[in-house]
Amino acid sequence: MRIFSGIQPTGEKHLGNYIGAIRQYVDSQEESDPVICIVDLHSITVAYDPEDLRESTLSLAALLVASGLDPDRCTLFVQSHNTNHAQAAWMLSVVTSFGELRRMTQFKDKADQQEFVSVGLFTYPVLQAADILLYQTDAVPVGEDQRQHVELTRDIAERFNSRFGKTFVVPAVVTPKLGAKITDLQEPAKKMSTTGGTALGTVQMLDEPDTIRKKIKSAVTDSGREVRRGEGKEGIENLISIMSVSTDQEPEAIEARYDGAGYGDFKSDVAEAVVELFAPIQERYRELRQDPAELQRLLAVGAEKARALSGPTLANMYERMGFAKP
């Protein structure tokens, strides 16, 4: 089964991103045919800095490979490296209505935050549909915030197929496997976030070991001493989730292990578990960033695979829409 996932290069990736998305991308290589796209074209629909975009794109690519995405077992590429996406988006725009795009809640939310609202932001969902449909995608794992966009993709595919002949697989919307819910270490009621969270409460994947230790040891807990989950124990429950993911232990086993131990030792052990989890990823990341030729080679391999996979679909679109051959 082929799945498609897109990830924006903006913002540093943190522990919550790793658990909720990146680790699942890696695991999906064992059971499916994943297409993982760094969607840099989507990133330019709002105000951005060109140098930041270039750096963050390369940084994310290195981080994904370092985390375990293998270009030999998946298709990992940068969206702008495959021009088929932009071509397909233009053609899909003619089977997408103005009213459908105007109803997209993410457009409304983002437009309210911008002084300048670009046409690109408005047509963002059409490019997203092209991303998905070019690869004859069977399933798209998304959270609720993206469900509306994938439902629109399904409508676009069905409308194109009806008007021009069967061309696309109509992808299923699937809910990703539920991972541990990781919240801000300083505000456990909020999810961990680079943009909406606290600096001290967000563990970045590339944080230095001592920084990780400082953040986890300063995590907000409660006035008790029991390492257990439950009402009023949100801070400790978050740390138990982090320990569980980092060490592959069940939460119940962690609670039993630290019964009567107090918070100090527990926090120290959680910190060391996260340091150990990220150590090989950080080492491989540094190797890739110090060897730009190897990173470029891996991205070139991914782009070639992406073009080979998407090319036949794009050719079918041109033929069925009535374009004369060059």
C-alpha positions, -999 to 999 in steps of 0.1 A, spaced: 0 0 0 13 34 -9 10 62 16 18 99 12 29 123 39 41 159 35 61 177 61 69 214 61 105 225 66 96 255 87 103 254 125 126 232 145 114 196 150 109 186 186 102 155 207 65 157 200 71 158 162 94 128 165 69 107 183 38 118 165 51 118 129 88 111 122 90 79 141 58 67 123 73 76 89 103 54 98 81 25 110 59 27 79 89 16 57 84 -19 71 48 -24 60 40 0 31 54 20 3 58 55 18 63 87 -2 76 114 22 77 149 7 94 180 22 68 205 11 89 236 5 65 249 -21 38 251 5 61 271 28 63 301 4 25 308 6 31 330 37 59 355 45 93 338 47 130 343 44 147 327 14 179 318 33 159 304 62 139 282 38 170 268 21 187 260 54 156 246 70 149 224 40 184 208 41 183 206 79 150 187 78 162 164 50 192 155 71 171 150 102 147 126 85 175 105 71 192 105 105 160 94 122 159 63 100 142 71 67 161 51 42 160 64 6 163 27 -6 131 18 13 110 49 8 107 79 -16 121 109 3 124 141 -16 120 178 -17 88 190 -34 104 217 -55 129 191 -70 100 175 -88 83 200 -112 55 176 -119 38 189 -87 34 224 -100 22 212 -134 -4 189 -120 -16 216 -96 -24 239 -125 -44 212 -143 -62 202 -112 -72 238 -106 -97 236 -134 -116 208 -117 -116 227 -83 -143 253 -76 -137 288 -61 -164 280 -35 -146 248 -24 -114 267 -17 -132 295 0 -146 271 25 -113 257 36 -110 265 73 -72 266 73 -72 293 46 -95 314 68 -74 309 99 -41 317 81 -55 346 61 -66 363 93 -30 362 105 -15 377 74 -12 413 62 -8 401 27 -29 372 16 -14 355 -14 -32 336 -42 -9 307 -33 -23 305 2 -58 303 -13 -49 276 -38 -27 257 -13 -52 227 -12 -50 222 -50 -12 218 -48 -17 195 -18 -41 174 -40 -15 172 -67 11 161 -42 -11 132 -32 -27 122 -65 5 121 -86 17 91 -67 -15 70 -70 -17 72 -32 -38 46 -14 -39 63 20 -31 96 35 -25 96 73 -36 130 87 -48 147 118 -81 164 121 -66 197 110 -58 183 76 -88 160 71 -108 187 52 -79 191 27 -77 154 20 -115 151 16 -112 179 -10 -85 159 -27 -109 129 -29 -135 152 -45 -110 165 -70 -99 130 -80 -134 118 -85 -144 148 -105 -113 145 -127 -119 108 -132 -156 114 -141 -148 141 -166 -116 128 -183 -116 91 -175 -101 70 -147 -68 86 -139 -63 87 -102 -66 64 -72 -91 80 -48 -71 80 -16 -85 70 18 -82 93 47 -67 74 76 -60 83 112 -23 78 121 -15 52 148 -21 69 181 12 78 197 19 90 231 6 125 236 36 147 244 28 181 261 48 211 270 71 204 300 62 238 316 25 239 306 13 202 306 -22 213 294 -8 223 260 8 202 234 46 206 228 51 231 201 79 252 186 55 281 179 29 279 205 48 264 234 74 276 259 111 275 252 119 257 284 91 232 279 99 222 243 127 196 238 142 200 203 155 170 186 189 188 181 192 202 216 225 195 233 224 168 260 228 192 289 200 214 275 177 183 273 186 174 309 179 210 321 145 211 304 133 178 317 146 183 352 128 216 354 95 201 341 64 212 361 50 183 382 29 186 414 34 187 451 33 150 455 59 122 452 40 94 434 52 86 399 18 76 384 -8 88 360 -41 103 369 -61 134 375 -39 163 388 -8 144 377 -6 158 341 31 168 344 42 134 357 19 116 332 37 135 304 71 124 317 59 88 320 48 90 283 82 103 273 100 76 293 77 50 277 85 61 242 122 65 248 127 31 264 99 10 249 86 3 284 49 1 292 37 30 315 25 4 341 61 -10 343 75 25 347 50 33 375 60 0 393 97 7 389 95 41 404 71 33 432 82 53 462 113 67 444 102 104 442 105 128 414 142 137 414 155 103 404 126 98 379 133 131 361 170 123 359 163 90 343 138 104 319 164 130 308 190 103 302 165 82 282 158 111 259 195 119 256 202 83 246 172 83 222 185 113 203 222 106 205 225 84 174 201 107 154 222 138 163 254 120 154 241 110 120 226 144 114 260 161 121 277 137 96 252 145 69 254 183 74 292 181 73 290 161 40 268 182 18 276 161 -13 262 130 4 230 148 14 226 162 -21 231 127 -35 204 113 -12 180 141 -22 188 135 -59 180 98 -55 147 107 -39 139 133 -66 146 108 -94 124 82 -77 96 108 -73 98 119 -109 97 83 -121 67 75 -99 47 106 -108 57 110 -144 32 84 -158 4 100 -140 12 135 -152 15 121 -188 -19 106 -185 -33 139 -173 -19 157 -203 -32 131 -227 -67 128 -212 -72 165 -210 -66 169 -247 -32 185 -249 -13 181 -282 19 161 -278 52 181 -283 
